């Protein structure tokens, strides 16, 4: 659905996108990630026809976004980070206006507007002035707008920007639902949402693609240390000294001690090393009561931090 090859965008004094290449297949839901200034929004603007590239190629459903711009854009539903809306129009009125701008006429306008409002939970808000809507409902109007012409591809730039946790959850469920019938490229900073909704992840940093794989595979290849939390009843310095001697342990940090002498420690172990059994044996040998021993599972956030920080420190 999306094919990008050696895409580059240069501004005076800096390169925002530096020869990136990637593909998004039909029916995929792909997370497009990166720190601020990584080049995500620039890439999205090139794909959607808002910006020309300096060099390289990009196509949507086989149509070059530069030579066949109109055909490419007909296949895209785009929701920008800050959705531009006419606040003095009612929801249904605005969506009808937008449908007509997209070339829909007559019965198709009524049908598509009704279906988009149903899908985005806007039916009860159809007569409300857009200026009176909450941030969450404004985002829904923007998403309904992107769906009006029933595009093959949805490009969503920070669709949960400014939403509260309940609204984020509803948008997440909607993206899952839309992923059954659309190809979706979604840019977001909420990495837990990406893990729950996306088939694959593309991570950009400083204008380059640093990683491209499934969330599970990226987590599985992490090089950083494993983190283990434990709570035991022992003298903290003695416990730390003994645990430090275990093979594979890189660091032991005292987090807290309560009034009953329970000491909470964080252990950093080498990647792939599980030292929990050895810690339990040390506690048993020293008659230290142990009431917590927990290995933290790596997340996509850990992967993101590892990739972007290692690139900046290299």
VOPAGU-2260 file (C-alpha; in pm, 1 decimal, decimal comma):
REM VOPAGU-2260
SITE   aa  ch    i         X         Y         Z
SITE  UNK   A    0       0,0       0,0       0,0
SITE  UNK   A    1     284,4     239,7      88,8
SITE  UNK   A    2     626,1     215,0     -75,1
SITE  UNK   A    3     899,7     460,7      20,2
SITE  UNK   A    4    1249,2     445,9    -129,2
SITE  UNK   A    5    1544,8     669,7     -38,3
SITE  UNK   A    6    1309,4     953,6      54,0
SITE  UNK   A    7    1489,6    1273,4     153,2
SITE  UNK   A    8    1369,3    1617,8     259,3
SITE  UNK   A    9    1622,8    1896,7     309,1
SITE  UNK   A   10    1566,1    2241,7     450,6
SITE  UNK   A   11    1822,1    2519,8     471,1
SITE  UNK   A   12    2077,3    2410,2     726,3
SITE  UNK   A   13    1929,2    2069,7     810,8
SITE  UNK   A   14    1803,4    1740,9     669,2
SITE  UNK   A   15    1466,3    1645,6     815,9
SITE  UNK   A   16    1435,2    1308,9     637,8
SITE  UNK   A   17    1751,4    1132,1     526,7
SITE  UNK   A   18    1714,9     861,3     258,1
SITE  UNK   A   19    1454,4     653,0     438,0
SITE  UNK   A   20    1295,9     340,9     286,7
SITE  UNK   A   21    1005,4     131,9     414,9
SITE  UNK   A   22     688,3     -45,9     304,4
SITE  UNK   A   23     342,1     -84,1     454,1
SITE  UNK   A   24     143,6    -378,7     320,4
SITE  UNK   A   25    -226,9    -397,6     243,2
SITE  UNK   A   26    -428,2    -444,7     563,9
SITE  UNK   A   27    -141,4    -368,2     803,7
SITE  UNK   A   28    -167,4    -140,6    1107,0
SITE  UNK   A   29     177,8      16,3    1145,4
SITE  UNK   A   30     303,1     242,3    1422,7
SITE  UNK   A   31     522,7     530,6    1306,2
SITE  UNK   A   32     736,7     631,0    1604,1
SITE  UNK   A   33    1016,4     866,1    1691,8
SITE  UNK   A   34    1115,4    1148,4    1928,4
SITE  UNK   A   35    1024,7    1508,6    1850,3
SITE  UNK   A   36    1212,1    1624,2    1542,5
SITE  UNK   A   37    1274,3    1271,9    1414,4
SITE  UNK   A   38    1109,5    1338,6    1077,3
SITE  UNK   A   39     773,3    1164,8    1127,8
SITE  UNK   A   40     547,1    1458,2    1047,5
SITE  UNK   A   41     763,1    1562,2     751,3
SITE  UNK   A   42     737,6    1210,9     608,0
SITE  UNK   A   43     361,4    1206,5     659,6
SITE  UNK   A   44     323,7    1544,4     488,0
SITE  UNK   A   45     519,8    1416,3     190,2
SITE  UNK   A   46     306,0    1101,2     168,0
SITE  UNK   A   47     -14,7    1304,4     183,4
SITE  UNK   A   48      95,6    1556,1     -79,1
SITE  UNK   A   49     140,3    1856,5     149,7
SITE  UNK   A   50     518,6    1876,8      95,6
SITE  UNK   A   51     747,3    1790,9    -196,4
SITE  UNK   A   52    1049,0    1571,5    -130,0
SITE  UNK   A   53    1403,0    1676,2    -213,5
SITE  UNK   A   54    1478,0    1332,4    -360,8
SITE  UNK   A   55    1364,0     970,8    -352,2
SITE  UNK   A   56    1027,8     815,1    -433,7
SITE  UNK   A   57     703,0     739,2    -253,0
SITE  UNK   A   58     385,2     573,2    -378,4
SITE  UNK   A   59      37,7     497,2    -243,4
SITE  UNK   A   60    -141,0     192,4    -387,6
SITE  UNK   A   61      98,6     206,0    -682,1
SITE  UNK   A   62      49,3     578,2    -754,2
SITE  UNK   A   63     350,6     804,8    -721,4
SITE  UNK   A   64     272,7    1081,7    -470,5
SITE  UNK   A   65     453,4    1334,3    -692,7
SITE  UNK   A   66     360,7    1237,1   -1050,7
SITE  UNK   A   67      12,8    1097,2    -970,6
SITE  UNK   A   68     -66,1    1314,2    -670,4
SITE  UNK   A   69    -445,3    1328,1    -716,0
SITE  UNK   A   70    -480,5     952,7    -762,9
SITE  UNK   A   71    -259,4     886,4    -458,0
SITE  UNK   A   72    -453,5    1131,0    -241,6
SITE  UNK   A   73    -788,5     977,7    -338,1
SITE  UNK   A   74    -675,1     663,5    -158,7
SITE  UNK   A   75    -571,1     840,9     162,1
SITE  UNK   A   76    -773,6     947,6     461,2
SITE  UNK   A   77    -553,6    1188,7     658,7
SITE  UNK   A   78    -608,4    1308,6    1012,9
SITE  UNK   A   79    -344,9    1568,8    1111,6
SITE  UNK   A   80    -224,2    1617,8    1467,8
SITE  UNK   A   81    -419,9    1940,6    1512,5
SITE  UNK   A   82    -744,7    1887,1    1325,2
SITE  UNK   A   83    -852,5    2209,3    1145,7
SITE  UNK   A   84   -1228,4    2248,9    1195,7
SITE  UNK   A   85   -1485,3    2520,6    1128,0
SITE  UNK   A   86   -1612,8    2589,9    1477,7
SITE  UNK   A   87   -1921,7    2781,0    1361,5
SITE  UNK   A   88   -2058,3    2478,2    1172,5
SITE  UNK   A   89   -2260,2    2187,1    1310,4
SITE  UNK   A   90   -2103,1    1840,8    1299,1
SITE  UNK   A   91   -2330,7    1700,9    1027,7
SITE  UNK   A   92   -2313,6    2023,5     827,2
SITE  UNK   A   93   -1932,5    2023,6     839,0
SITE  UNK   A   94   -1902,4    1658,7     735,6
SITE  UNK   A   95   -2143,4    1711,0     445,3
SITE  UNK   A   96   -1934,8    2009,5     334,2
SITE  UNK   A   97   -1615,6    1803,3     356,0
SITE  UNK   A   98   -1775,7    1512,8     165,6
SITE  UNK   A   99   -1868,2    1744,8    -119,6
SITE  UNK   A  100   -1512,4    1880,9    -130,7
SITE  UNK   A  101   -1397,0    1521,2    -171,6
SITE  UNK   A  102   -1618,2    1475,9    -475,8
SITE  UNK   A  103   -1918,1    1298,3    -320,5
SITE  UNK   A  104   -2264,7    1395,6    -440,7
SITE  UNK   A  105   -2629,3    1338,3    -352,7
SITE  UNK   A  106   -2709,5    1003,1    -192,7
SITE  UNK   A  107   -2339,8     921,9    -142,9
SITE  UNK   A  108   -2298,1    1231,9      74,4
SITE  UNK   A  109   -2586,0    1134,2     304,1
SITE  UNK   A  110   -2483,6     768,5     317,7
SITE  UNK   A  111   -2113,5     822,2     381,4
SITE  UNK   A  112   -2165,6    1100,1     636,2
SITE  UNK   A  113   -2412,1     883,6     828,6
SITE  UNK   A  114   -2178,9     582,6     826,5
SITE  UNK   A  115   -1877,5     791,2     935,2
SITE  UNK   A  116   -2073,9     946,7    1223,2
SITE  UNK   A  117   -2196,7     604,0    1337,5
SITE  UNK   A  118   -1848,1     456,1    1324,5
SITE  UNK   A  119   -1692,9     744,7    1518,7
SITE  UNK   A  120   -1973,4     773,7    1777,3
SITE  UNK   A  121   -2092,8    1114,3    1657,4
SITE  UNK   A  122   -2458,0    1043,0    1578,9
SITE  UNK   A  123   -2582,0    1202,3    1900,2
SITE  UNK   A  124   -2358,6    1505,8    1835,7
SITE  UNK   A  125   -2463,1    1561,3    1474,4
SITE  UNK   A  126   -2650,9    1885,7    1551,7
SITE  UNK   A  127   -2392,5    2028,2    1794,2
SITE  UNK   A  128   -2177,4    2325,4    1699,9
SITE  UNK   A  129   -1818,4    2211,5    1656,4
SITE  UNK   A  130   -1700,5    2502,1    1872,8
SITE  UNK   A  131   -1890,6    2355,1    2169,3
SITE  UNK   A  132   -1738,0    2007,8    2142,8
SITE  UNK   A  133   -1477,0    1863,4    2377,6
SITE  UNK   A  134   -1128,3    1780,4    2252,4
SITE  UNK   A  135   -1222,3    1412,5    2229,9
SITE  UNK   A  136   -1523,8    1477,3    2009,2
SITE  UNK   A  137   -1326,7    1715,1    1788,7
SITE  UNK   A  138   -1077,4    1434,4    1729,1
SITE  UNK   A  139   -1367,8    1210,0    1634,8
SITE  UNK   A  140   -1492,6    1467,9    1384,5
SITE  UNK   A  141   -1144,4    1476,4    1230,3
SITE  UNK   A  142   -1139,6    1098,8    1205,7
SITE  UNK   A  143   -1489,9    1090,2    1054,9
SITE  UNK   A  144   -1370,9    1345,3     797,8
SITE  UNK   A  145   -1078,8    1115,8     705,9
SITE  UNK   A  146   -1321,3     825,3     654,3
SITE  UNK   A  147   -1581,0    1003,7     439,0
SITE  UNK   A  148   -1455,3     890,1      98,2
SITE  UNK   A  149   -1384,4     536,4     225,3
SITE  UNK   A  150   -1009,7     545,2     158,5
SITE  UNK   A  151    -794,1     233,9     140,4
SITE  UNK   A  152    -529,4     394,9     362,3
SITE  UNK   A  153    -568,1     593,5     684,3
SITE  UNK   A  154    -279,5     812,0     803,1
SITE  UNK   A  155    -333,2     930,4    1159,0
SITE  UNK   A  156     -90,2    1182,1    1309,3
SITE  UNK   A  157    -114,2    1177,0    1691,4
SITE  UNK   A  158    -484,4    1076,1    1697,1
SITE  UNK   A  159    -491,2    1070,9    2079,4
SITE  UNK   A  160    -319,1    1407,1    2126,4
SITE  UNK   A  161    -471,6    1588,9    2425,4
SITE  UNK   A  162    -721,4    1316,5    2513,4
SITE  UNK   A  163    -791,4    1179,1    2860,0
SITE  UNK   A  164    -737,8     805,9    2938,0
SITE  UNK   A  165   -1099,5     711,4    2868,7
SITE  UNK   A  166   -1096,0     892,0    2535,1
SITE  UNK   A  167    -762,1     729,9    2446,3
SITE  UNK   A  168    -912,7     387,9    2515,6
SITE  UNK   A  169   -1206,6     459,8    2285,3
SITE  UNK   A  170    -976,0     578,3    2006,0
SITE  UNK   A  171    -764,7     263,8    2052,1
SITE  UNK   A  172   -1070,8      41,6    2010,8
SITE  UNK   A  173   -1176,7     240,3    1705,5
SITE  UNK   A  174    -833,4     197,8    1544,4
SITE  UNK   A  175    -853,6    -177,3    1607,7
SITE  UNK   A  176   -1194,1    -184,8    1443,0
SITE  UNK   A  177   -1079,3      22,3    1144,9
SITE  UNK   A  178    -775,0    -203,3    1107,2
SITE  UNK   A  179   -1006,2    -485,6     999,6
SITE  UNK   A  180   -1097,3    -299,6     679,0
SITE  UNK   A  181    -821,2     -39,8     626,1
SITE  UNK   A  182    -445,8      -9,9     604,7
SITE  UNK   A  183    -339,8     229,0     883,1
SITE  UNK   A  184     -21,2     426,4     947,8
SITE  UNK   A  185     -45,5     584,2    1292,6
SITE  UNK   A  186     203,8     825,3    1445,7
SITE  UNK   A  187     185,5     851,9    1824,7
SITE  UNK   A  188     391,8     901,2    2140,5
SITE  UNK   A  189     176,1     662,2    2345,5
SITE  UNK   A  190     378,1     344,6    2300,5
SITE  UNK   A  191     149,6     122,7    2507,6
SITE  UNK   A  192    -124,6     196,1    2253,8
SITE  UNK   A  193     106,0      92,1    1969,9
SITE  UNK   A  194     178,3    -241,4    2139,4
SITE  UNK   A  195    -193,8    -311,0    2164,8
SITE  UNK   A  196    -301,2    -197,2    1817,6
SITE  UNK   A  197     -13,8    -226,4    1568,5
SITE  UNK   A  198     111,4    -523,5    1367,2
SITE  UNK   A  199     446,3    -361,7    1302,6
SITE  UNK   A  200     652,3     -62,2    1415,2
SITE  UNK   A  201     879,2     178,3    1228,1
SITE  UNK   A  202    1107,2     388,3    1451,7
SITE  UNK   A  203    1265,2     706,5    1313,0
SITE  UNK   A  204    1535,5     913,1    1476,7
SITE  UNK   A  205    1720,5    1210,6    1332,5
SITE  UNK   A  206    1563,6    1152,9     993,2
SITE  UNK   A  207    1661,7     786,5     956,2
SITE  UNK   A  208    1478,7     456,2    1003,2
SITE  UNK   A  209    1638,9     291,9    1307,8
SITE  UNK   A  210    1410,8     -10,3    1343,9
SITE  UNK   A  211    1128,9    -183,0    1155,4
SITE  UNK   A  212     970,0    -498,7    1294,6
SITE  UNK   A  213     686,3    -632,8    1507,0
SITE  UNK   A  214     671,7    -502,6    1866,3
SITE  UNK   A  215     736,0    -855,0    1998,1
SITE  UNK   A  216    1047,6    -905,0    1784,5
SITE  UNK   A  217    1187,5    -564,7    1879,3
SITE  UNK   A  218    1140,2    -639,1    2249,5
SITE  UNK   A  219    1297,1    -982,5    2205,7
SITE  UNK   A  220    1613,6    -834,9    2054,8
SITE  UNK   A  221    1672,7    -578,8    2328,9
SITE  UNK   A  222    2032,8    -545,1    2442,1
SITE  UNK   A  223    1965,2    -357,1    2764,2
SITE  UNK   A  224    1975,9    -513,0    3108,4
SITE  UNK   A  225    1687,3    -700,9    3264,1
SITE  UNK   A  226    1528,3    -541,2    3572,6
SITE  UNK   A  227    1423,8    -739,3    3880,7
SITE  UNK   A  228    1243,8    -602,1    4186,9
SITE  UNK   A  229    1265,6    -772,8    4523,7
SITE  UNK   A  230    1163,9    -705,1    4881,5
SITE  UNK   A  231    1326,2    -887,2    5170,3
SITE  UNK   A  232    1389,7    -843,3    5540,8
SITE  UNK   A  233    1762,9    -797,4    5566,8
SITE  UNK   A  234    2037,6    -545,1    5630,9
SITE  UNK   A  235    2050,6    -355,5    5303,7
SITE  UNK   A  236    2433,2    -324,5    5269,4
SITE  UNK   A  237    2483,3    -696,7    5336,4
SITE  UNK   A  238    2207,9    -803,2    5097,0
SITE  UNK   A  239    2340,0    -573,2    4823,5
SITE  UNK   A  240    2697,0    -703,0    4863,5
SITE  UNK   A  241    2588,0   -1067,1    4839,2
SITE  UNK   A  242    2356,7   -1017,4    4540,2
SITE  UNK   A  243    2625,7    -820,7    4356,3
SITE  UNK   A  244    2847,4   -1131,7    4356,8
SITE  UNK   A  245    2599,8   -1331,8    4146,6
SITE  UNK   A  246    2705,4   -1401,2    3787,1
SITE  UNK   A  247    2512,8   -1180,0    3547,6
SITE  UNK   A  248    2425,8    -908,3    3800,6
SITE  UNK   A  249    2532,2    -562,6    3678,0
SITE  UNK   A  250    2394,0    -334,5    3948,4
SITE  UNK   A  251    2191,3    -343,7    4272,5
SITE  UNK   A  252    2009,1     -31,8    4394,1
SITE  UNK   A  253    1839,0      22,3    4730,0
SITE  UNK   A  254    1495,6     176,7    4670,3
SITE  UNK   A  255    1354,2     197,9    5024,7
SITE  UNK   A  256    1339,4      48,4    5375,6
SITE  UNK   A  257    1018,2      50,5    5579,0
SITE  UNK   A  258     976,1      66,6    5956,6
SITE  UNK   A  259     960,9    -312,5    5982,7
SITE  UNK   A  260    1296,5    -364,2    5814,8
SITE  UNK   A  261    1166,9    -465,7    5472,1
SITE  UNK   A  262    1420,4    -356,0    5212,8
SITE  UNK   A  263    1320,2    -297,6    4851,9
SITE  UNK   A  264    1596,3    -347,6    4593,0
SITE  UNK   A  265    1620,1    -317,4    4216,5
SITE  UNK   A  266    1861,3    -552,6    4041,5
SITE  UNK   A  267    1990,8    -493,4    3690,4
SITE  UNK   A  268    2101,3    -816,4    3523,7
SITE  UNK   A  269    2257,1    -888,5    3187,6
SITE  UNK   A  270    2010,2    -923,5    2901,7
SITE  UNK   A  271    1882,1   -1280,9    2883,5
SITE  UNK   A  272    2001,7   -1368,2    3234,7
SITE  UNK   A  273    1738,0   -1463,9    3493,3
SITE  UNK   A  274    1895,9   -1441,0    3837,6
SITE  UNK   A  275    1576,6   -1476,0    4041,5
SITE  UNK   A  276    1647,5   -1833,7    4148,5
SITE  UNK   A  277    1998,3   -1740,0    4265,0
SITE  UNK   A  278    1858,7   -1444,4    4463,1
SITE  UNK   A  279    1601,8   -1672,3    4626,7
SITE  UNK   A  280    1877,3   -1917,1    4726,1
SITE  UNK   A  281    2082,2   -1635,3    4883,1
SITE  UNK   A  282    1777,7   -1525,3    5082,7
SITE  UNK   A  283    1714,2   -1882,7    5199,7
SITE  UNK   A  284    2079,5   -1943,1    5294,6
SITE  UNK   A  285    2080,8   -1625,8    5505,5
SITE  UNK   A  286    1731,6   -1680,6    5652,2
SITE  UNK   A  287    1607,1   -1355,1    5501,9
SITE  UNK   A  288    1227,1   -1348,0    5463,5
SITE  UNK   A  289    1146,0   -1277,7    5098,3
SITE  UNK   A  290     801,2   -1149,3    5000,1
SITE  UNK   A  291     857,2   -1021,1    4646,4
SITE  UNK   A  292    1075,6   -1131,3    4355,9
SITE  UNK   A  293     956,9    -999,7    4022,3
SITE  UNK   A  294    1119,1    -972,0    3677,9
SITE  UNK   A  295     991,3    -679,1    3474,4
SITE  UNK   A  296     896,6    -763,3    3118,1
SITE  UNK   A  297    1055,2    -534,5    2860,1
SITE  UNK   A  298     815,6    -307,6    2671,9
SITE  UNK   A  299     814,3    -116,7    2346,6
SITE  UNK   A  300     895,8     192,6    2551,5
SITE  UNK   A  301    1220,3      24,9    2662,9
SITE  UNK   A  302    1301,2     -52,9    2298,7
SITE  UNK   A  303    1224,5     304,2    2194,2
SITE  UNK   A  304    1449,8     450,8    2464,4
SITE  UNK   A  305    1731,4     207,3    2386,5
SITE  UNK   A  306    1726,1     279,9    2013,3
SITE  UNK   A  307    1693,8     657,7    2031,6
SITE  UNK   A  308    1935,4     708,1    2323,5
SITE  UNK   A  309    2200,1     478,9    2174,6
SITE  UNK   A  310    2182,2     667,4    1845,7
SITE  UNK   A  311    2225,0    1003,2    2019,2
SITE  UNK   A  312    2514,0     877,0    2231,3
SITE  UNK   A  313    2696,5     715,4    1940,2
